[in-house]
Amino acid sequence: MASPVDVNELFLKCMTESVTEKLTARTVAAYITSPFEIYCNNFVSEAEKDEITEYQKLLFQRGNDHENQTVHAKFPNLVTIPFERPEDGFKLIIDSMVSGTDILHGAPIYYLPEGIFGVADILEKSNTESSIFGNYHYTIKEVKLAKTIQENHILQGAFYNYLLGKIQGVTPKTFAMINGDGEESLHEYSDYDSLLFDSIDGARKILQGGSISPTHGSCDYPWANYCNKKAVETNDISLVAGISLKTKNMLVDNKLNTVEDLARANIQDLTGIKGIGNKTAKKYVTTAKAIQTKTHIIIDKDMIDFPERKVEIFLDLEGIDPQSAEGGIPQIDYLIGIIVRVDSKEKYISFTAKDTNHEKEMLLEFLEFIKKQNDYVIYHYHHYEKTHLTKMMENYEIDETTKKMVLDYLIDVYKVATNSVVFPTYGNGLKQIAPYLGFSWRHKDVSATESIS
């Protein structure tokens, strides 16, 4: 049976504006990860933006390539409608939905009476429920480059699900997310509608000029440096290591807005806040005091204890951690760098993998070096080195005796440092603490991601 829908009439209804502040899925999702980014995108000069890096260019390109490859592999019968303007494209999408096209890709959709719009990755026809188009409706499938689908990704899917519902007269009960491995997960819209509406309301208030403070470390490109700069200028409480956006919001609700406020806080007041125990409260307050006084505080001198060894090996692995490579870049360990100190004399030695096929060769060269050592200790900073050396040795079936020659001699300087000293830094990473201790890098950007890009 032909659909009774008049394409022009539906198009006009959806394009009639009654809300000044228009919202996209990305803007709404930013509200739960970095609301200050919403402010920056609308009120801060373009001159304040970060310059794009080679790694970011790589991520953007991979994102576009991944979506195209994924959707064409999973939906070989999809239809992509060409258009010059998104508004024109939307009218063509309506016409296709009225006609009952099975799968639409890259679909611009609008519902401007509520000021919401965007481009949906996949609109898929379903016969499980009727809509204004007839005895069928459309559902949302969103494609992400990240291997692990996060809450902000799901919120974008929920946004499109709601938006599609306003157009077709029925809100789908579920929507799907497709991750970087092409795996599809189904999500109940009812589990996210409350968060969605709160985020829409919060994002819109920011666009209307509502006050929003910068949260250190919350913004990505292109506002990372501006956000961090403003957080420092305002002495924002998020400068204290370990305080996430969620924790910050709880602290702000308890009238703790700045590092100074936290430095003066009572431990008992903090432990009354959900999720903050006595140990965490003490750490927050002590760190705030260190930042305020611009000097470190020794909390347990007995923890500063290193063994006397003839050979000291300082280890650093360069690669991409799968947990941080949310852009879908494959995990790569391409460099094992060490400084060997013997009798106060230091020598740098590197073991490299020219490509991913030479990782085993790199590892074996490093292990052969270790086998030749006597009376040694291996220092590293945080868990990356131990975790990845363990994985590599397991992957390449290294014998237990050789494994122990590495793992039993590792000392994590991060644990020693953070259990004994509180530093006046905006984080406990090596890049934060090293400058305070007087060290510097020869290059401005020394990240593994920039190296491989």
C-alpha positions as CSV (number, residue, x, y, z in Angstrom):
1,M,0.0,0.0,0.0
2,A,1.4,3.4,-0.9
3,S,2.4,5.7,1.9
4,P,0.0,8.6,2.6
5,V,3.0,10.8,3.5
6,D,3.4,14.0,1.5
7,V,7.2,14.5,1.2
8,N,7.0,18.2,0.9
9,E,4.7,18.5,3.9
10,L,6.9,16.3,6.1
11,F,10.0,18.2,5.0
12,L,8.5,21.5,5.8
13,K,7.3,20.3,9.2
14,C,10.8,19.0,10.1
15,M,12.6,22.1,8.8
16,T,10.4,24.7,10.6
17,E,12.6,26.3,13.2
18,S,11.3,27.1,16.7
19,V,14.5,26.7,18.7
20,T,17.5,29.0,18.4
21,E,20.2,26.7,19.7
22,K,20.7,23.8,17.3
23,L,22.3,20.6,18.5
24,T,24.1,17.7,16.9
25,A,24.8,14.3,18.3
26,R,28.5,15.2,18.8
27,T,27.6,18.4,20.8
28,V,25.1,16.5,23.0
29,A,27.6,13.7,23.6
30,A,30.3,16.2,24.5
31,Y,28.2,17.3,27.5
32,I,29.1,14.1,29.4
33,T,32.8,14.1,28.5
34,S,33.8,17.7,28.0
35,P,31.1,20.4,28.3
36,F,33.7,23.1,28.1
37,E,34.3,22.0,24.5
38,I,30.7,23.0,23.7
39,Y,31.5,26.5,25.1
40,C,34.8,26.7,23.1
41,N,33.2,25.7,19.8
42,N,30.6,28.5,20.1
43,F,32.3,31.3,22.0
44,V,36.1,31.1,21.7
45,S,38.2,32.6,18.9
46,E,39.4,30.3,16.2
47,A,42.9,31.6,16.9
48,E,42.9,29.7,20.2
49,K,42.5,26.3,18.5
50,D,45.4,23.8,18.6
51,E,47.2,23.0,15.3
52,I,46.3,19.7,13.9
53,T,48.9,17.0,14.3
54,E,49.9,14.3,11.9
55,Y,48.4,11.7,14.2
56,Q,45.1,13.5,14.3
57,K,45.0,13.7,10.5
58,L,45.7,9.9,10.5
59,L,42.8,9.3,12.9
60,F,40.3,11.4,10.8
61,Q,41.3,9.6,7.6
62,R,41.1,6.2,9.3
63,G,37.7,7.1,10.7
64,N,36.3,8.0,7.2
65,D,37.9,4.9,5.6
66,H,36.7,2.6,8.4
67,E,33.1,3.8,8.1
68,N,33.0,3.3,4.4
69,Q,34.7,-0.1,4.5
70,T,32.5,-1.3,7.4
71,V,29.1,-0.2,6.0
72,H,29.8,-1.6,2.5
73,A,31.0,-4.9,4.0
74,K,28.0,-5.3,6.3
75,F,25.4,-3.7,4.1
76,P,26.2,-4.5,0.5
77,N,22.8,-3.4,-0.6
78,L,22.9,0.0,1.0
79,V,21.9,3.2,-0.9
80,T,24.0,6.4,-0.6
81,I,22.1,9.4,-1.9
82,P,24.3,12.2,-3.4
83,F,23.4,15.7,-2.5
84,E,25.0,19.2,-2.6
85,R,23.4,20.6,0.5
86,P,22.5,18.6,3.6
87,E,19.0,20.1,3.5
88,D,18.5,18.9,0.0
89,G,19.8,15.5,1.0
90,F,17.3,15.3,3.8
91,K,14.4,15.8,1.4
92,L,15.8,13.0,-0.7
93,I,16.1,10.8,2.4
94,I,12.4,11.4,3.2
95,D,11.5,10.4,-0.3
96,S,13.5,7.2,0.0
97,M,11.9,6.4,3.4
98,V,8.5,7.0,1.9
99,S,9.5,4.6,-1.0
100,G,10.6,2.0,1.6
101,T,14.3,1.8,0.6
102,D,15.9,-1.0,2.8
103,I,19.2,0.6,3.9
104,L,20.3,4.3,3.6
105,H,23.8,5.4,4.3
106,G,25.1,8.8,5.3
107,A,21.6,10.2,5.8
108,P,21.2,13.9,6.8
109,I,18.1,14.1,9.1
110,Y,16.5,17.1,10.7
111,Y,13.9,18.0,13.3
112,L,14.3,21.7,13.7
113,P,11.2,22.3,15.8
114,E,13.4,20.9,18.6
115,G,16.6,22.2,17.0
116,I,18.2,18.8,16.5
117,F,19.9,17.5,13.3
118,G,22.8,15.4,12.1
119,V,24.0,12.7,9.7
120,A,23.1,9.2,10.6
121,D,25.5,6.5,9.5
122,I,22.8,3.8,8.7
123,L,19.0,3.9,8.5
124,E,17.7,0.4,8.2
125,K,14.2,-0.6,7.4
126,S,12.4,-2.8,9.9
127,N,9.0,-4.5,9.7
128,T,8.6,-4.9,13.5
129,E,6.6,-1.8,13.9
130,S,4.5,0.7,11.8
131,S,5.3,4.3,11.2
132,I,3.9,7.2,9.2
133,F,5.5,5.6,6.2
134,G,3.4,2.4,6.5
135,N,3.7,-1.0,8.0
136,Y,7.5,-0.5,8.6
137,H,9.8,1.9,10.3
138,Y,13.5,2.8,10.3
139,T,16.2,2.0,12.9
140,I,19.6,3.5,13.6
141,K,23.0,1.9,13.3
142,E,26.0,4.0,14.1
143,V,29.6,3.1,13.1
144,K,32.6,4.0,15.4
145,L,36.3,3.5,14.9
146,A,36.9,2.8,18.5
147,K,37.1,-0.9,19.5
148,T,35.4,-0.2,22.8
149,I,32.1,1.6,22.6
150,Q,31.9,4.2,25.3
151,E,28.9,5.9,26.9
152,N,29.4,9.0,24.8
153,H,29.2,6.9,21.6
154,I,26.0,5.3,22.8
155,L,24.6,8.7,23.6
156,Q,25.1,9.7,20.0
157,G,23.2,6.6,18.9
158,A,20.4,7.5,21.3
159,F,20.3,11.0,19.9
160,Y,19.8,9.8,16.4
161,N,17.2,7.3,17.6
162,Y,15.2,10.1,19.2
163,L,15.6,12.3,16.1
164,L,14.5,9.6,13.8
165,G,11.5,9.0,16.0
166,K,10.4,12.6,15.6
167,I,10.5,12.3,11.8
168,Q,8.7,8.9,11.4
169,G,6.3,9.2,14.2
170,V,7.6,6.2,16.2
171,T,10.7,6.0,18.3
172,P,12.6,2.7,17.8
173,K,12.9,0.7,20.9
174,T,16.5,-0.2,20.1
175,F,19.5,1.1,18.2
176,A,22.8,-0.5,17.2
177,M,26.4,0.5,17.6
178,I,29.2,-1.0,15.4
179,N,32.7,-0.9,16.8
180,G,36.1,-0.8,15.2
181,D,36.2,-4.6,14.8
182,G,32.8,-4.5,13.0
183,E,31.0,-6.0,16.0
184,E,27.4,-4.9,16.4
185,S,25.8,-4.3,19.8
186,L,22.1,-3.6,20.4
187,H,21.1,-0.9,23.0
188,E,17.7,-0.3,24.6
189,Y,16.7,3.3,24.0
190,S,14.8,3.5,27.3
191,D,18.1,2.9,29.1
192,Y,19.5,6.2,27.8
193,D,16.6,8.5,27.2
194,S,16.9,10.2,30.6
195,L,20.6,10.8,30.1
196,L,19.9,12.0,26.6
197,F,17.4,14.6,27.7
198,D,19.6,15.8,30.6
199,S,22.5,16.2,28.1
200,I,20.3,18.0,25.5
201,D,19.2,20.4,28.3
202,G,22.7,20.9,29.6
203,A,24.2,21.5,26.2
204,R,21.5,24.0,25.3
205,K,22.1,26.0,28.5
206,I,25.8,26.3,27.6
207,L,24.8,27.5,24.1
208,Q,22.5,30.1,25.8
209,G,25.5,31.5,27.6
210,G,25.3,29.4,30.8
211,S,28.4,29.3,33.0
212,I,30.7,26.4,32.5
213,S,34.2,25.9,34.0
214,P,37.2,24.3,32.2
215,T,38.1,20.8,33.4
216,H,41.8,20.1,33.0
217,G,42.5,17.2,30.6
218,S,38.9,16.9,29.4
219,C,39.2,18.5,26.0
220,D,40.7,16.9,22.9
221,Y,41.8,18.5,19.7
222,P,41.3,21.4,18.9
223,W,40.7,22.8,22.4
224,A,43.1,20.8,24.6
225,N,45.6,23.5,25.3
226,Y,43.1,26.3,25.6
227,C,41.0,24.2,28.1
228,N,44.1,23.3,30.2
229,K,45.3,26.9,30.1
230,K,42.0,28.2,31.4
231,A,41.8,25.5,34.1
232,V,45.3,26.7,35.3
233,E,44.2,30.4,35.2
234,T,41.1,29.7,37.3
235,N,42.9,27.2,39.6
236,D,40.2,24.8,38.8
237,I,39.8,21.8,41.2
238,S,40.4,19.4,38.2
239,L,44.1,20.3,38.4
240,V,44.3,17.8,41.2
241,A,45.4,14.4,39.8
242,G,42.6,11.8,39.8
243,I,39.7,14.2,39.8
244,S,37.6,13.3,36.7
245,L,34.7,15.4,35.4
246,K,32.2,13.2,37.3
247,T,34.1,13.7,40.6
248,K,34.6,17.4,39.9
249,N,30.9,17.8,39.5
250,M,30.2,16.2,42.9
251,L,32.9,18.4,44.5
252,V,31.4,21.5,42.9
253,D,28.0,20.5,44.2
254,N,29.6,20.6,47.7
255,K,31.0,24.1,47.0
256,L,34.5,23.0,46.3
257,N,35.5,24.8,43.1
258,T,39.2,25.4,43.2
259,V,42.4,23.8,44.3
260,E,42.5,26.3,47.1
261,D,39.1,25.2,48.3
262,L,40.2,21.6,48.3
263,A,43.5,22.4,50.1
264,R,41.4,23.9,53.0
265,A,38.8,21.1,53.0
266,N,38.3,18.7,56.0
267,I,38.8,15.1,55.3
268,Q,35.5,14.3,57.0
269,D,33.7,16.6,54.6
270,L,35.1,14.8,51.6
271,T,34.4,11.3,52.9
272,G,30.8,12.3,53.1
273,I,30.7,12.6,49.3
274,K,29.7,9.4,47.5
275,G,32.6,7.5,46.1
276,I,35.3,9.3,48.1
277,G,36.9,7.2,50.8
278,N,39.4,8.3,53.5
279,K,42.5,7.4,51.5
280,T,41.3,9.2,48.4
281,A,40.2,12.2,50.4
282,K,43.7,12.5,52.0
283,K,45.4,12.2,48.7
284,Y,43.2,14.9,47.1
285,V,43.8,17.4,50.0
286,T,47.5,16.7,50.1
287,T,47.9,17.1,46.3
288,A,45.9,20.4,46.5
289,K,48.2,21.7,49.2
290,A,51.3,20.7,47.1
291,I,49.9,22.6,44.1
292,Q,49.0,25.6,46.2
293,T,52.5,25.8,47.8
294,K,54.2,24.8,44.5
295,T,56.4,22.3,46.3
296,H,56.4,18.5,46.8
297,I,55.3,16.9,50.1
298,I,56.9,13.7,51.4
299,I,54.3,11.4,52.8
300,D,56.3,8.2,53.4
301,K,60.1,8.6,53.3
302,D,60.5,4.9,54.1
303,M,59.0,4.0,50.7
304,I,61.9,5.7,48.9
305,D,64.1,2.6,48.8
306,F,66.1,1.3,45.8
307,P,68.4,-1.7,45.8
308,E,72.2,-1.5,45.4
309,R,73.1,-3.1,42.1
310,K,76.1,-3.0,39.9
311,V,74.1,-2.6,36.7
312,E,71.1,-0.3,36.6
313,I,68.8,-0.5,33.6
314,F,66.3,2.2,32.9
315,L,63.6,0.8,30.5
316,D,61.1,2.5,28.2
317,L,58.9,0.9,25.6
318,E,57.4,3.0,22.8
319,G,54.2,1.8,21.3
320,I,50.4,2.3,21.3
321,D,48.4,1.1,24.2
322,P,45.1,-0.5,23.0
323,Q,43.3,1.2,25.8
324,S,44.4,4.7,24.6
325,A,44.3,4.0,20.9
326,E,40.6,4.5,20.7
327,G,41.0,5.7,17.2
328,G,41.4,2.2,16.1
329,I,45.1,2.4,15.5
330,P,46.5,-1.2,16.0
331,Q,48.6,-1.9,19.1
332,I,52.2,-1.6,18.1
333,D,55.4,-1.9,20.2
334,Y,58.2,-0.7,18.0
335,L,61.0,0.4,20.4
336,I,62.6,-1.0,23.5
337,G,64.9,1.8,24.7
338,I,67.3,1.4,27.7
339,I,69.9,3.5,29.5
340,V,72.4,1.2,31.2
341,R,74.3,2.7,34.1
342,V,77.5,1.0,35.4
343,D,79.9,2.7,37.8
344,S,78.1,6.1,37.2
345,K,78.7,5.8,33.4
346,E,75.6,5.7,31.2
347,K,75.0,4.3,27.8
348,Y,71.8,4.3,25.6
349,I,70.9,1.2,23.8
350,S,67.8,0.7,21.5
351,F,66.1,-2.4,20.1
352,T,63.7,-1.5,17.3
353,A,61.1,-3.2,15.2
354,K,61.1,-1.8,11.6
355,D,57.5,-2.9,11.3
356,T,55.0,-5.1,13.1
357,N,56.5,-8.2,11.6
358,H,59.8,-7.6,13.4
359,E,58.4,-7.3,17.0
360,K,59.6,-10.8,17.9
361,E,63.1,-10.1,16.6
362,M,63.2,-6.9,18.7
363,L,62.1,-8.7,21.8
364,L,64.7,-11.5,21.4
365,E,67.5,-9.1,20.9
366,F,66.5,-7.4,24.2
367,L,66.3,-10.7,26.0
368,E,69.7,-11.8,24.8
369,F,71.1,-8.5,26.3
370,I,69.4,-9.2,29.6
371,K,70.8,-12.8,29.7
372,K,74.3,-11.4,29.7
373,Q,73.8,-9.2,32.8
374,N,74.7,-9.9,36.4
375,D,73.7,-8.1,39.6
376,Y,71.2,-5.9,37.8
377,V,67.9,-4.1,38.3
378,I,65.4,-2.8,35.7
379,Y,63.6,0.4,36.4
380,H,60.4,1.5,34.5
381,Y,57.7,4.0,35.0
382,H,54.1,2.8,35.5
383,H,52.5,-0.4,34.2
384,Y,53.0,-0.1,30.4
385,E,56.4,-1.7,30.2
386,K,55.6,-4.7,32.5
387,T,52.2,-5.3,30.8
388,H,53.5,-5.2,27.3
389,L,56.7,-7.1,27.9
390,T,54.6,-9.8,29.6
391,K,52.2,-9.9,26.6
392,M,55.1,-10.1,24.1
393,M,56.8,-12.9,25.9
394,E,53.6,-14.8,26.1
395,N,52.8,-14.2,22.5
396,Y,56.2,-15.5,21.3
397,E,56.3,-18.4,23.8
398,I,59.3,-17.3,25.7
399,D,60.4,-19.9,28.3
400,E,59.6,-19.2,32.0
401,T,63.3,-18.9,33.1
402,T,63.9,-16.1,30.6
403,K,60.6,-14.4,31.6
404,K,61.7,-14.4,35.2
405,M,65.0,-12.8,34.3
406,V,63.0,-9.7,33.2
407,L,59.8,-9.7,35.4
408,D,61.5,-10.6,38.7
409,Y,64.0,-7.7,38.3
410,L,61.5,-4.9,37.5
411,I,60.9,-2.0,39.8
412,D,58.1,0.4,39.1
413,V,59.4,3.9,39.9
414,Y,55.8,5.3,39.6
415,K,54.7,3.2,42.6
416,V,57.7,4.3,44.6
417,A,57.2,8.0,43.7
418,T,53.5,8.2,44.2
419,N,53.4,6.2,47.4
420,S,56.2,8.4,49.0
421,V,55.8,11.8,47.5
422,V,53.0,14.1,46.4
423,F,54.1,16.3,43.6
424,P,52.8,19.8,42.8
425,T,51.9,18.7,39.3
426,Y,48.7,18.4,37.3
427,G,49.0,14.6,37.1
428,N,51.5,11.9,38.0
429,G,52.7,10.9,34.6
430,L,56.3,11.1,33.7
431,K,55.7,14.1,31.4
432,Q,54.2,16.0,34.3
433,I,56.7,15.1,37.0
434,A,59.9,15.1,35.0
435,P,59.9,18.9,34.3
436,Y,59.3,19.6,38.0
437,L,62.5,17.5,38.8
438,G,64.5,19.5,36.2
439,F,64.4,17.1,33.2
440,S,63.3,18.1,29.7
441,W,62.9,16.5,26.3
442,R,64.8,17.5,23.1
443,H,61.6,17.4,21.1
444,K,58.3,19.3,21.6
445,D,56.1,16.2,21.0
446,V,57.6,12.9,22.1
447,S,54.5,10.7,22.1
448,A,54.5,7.3,20.4
449,T,51.4,8.3,18.4
450,E,53.2,11.1,16.7
451,S,56.2,8.9,16.1
452,I,54.2,6.3,14.1
453,S,52.1,8.8,12.2
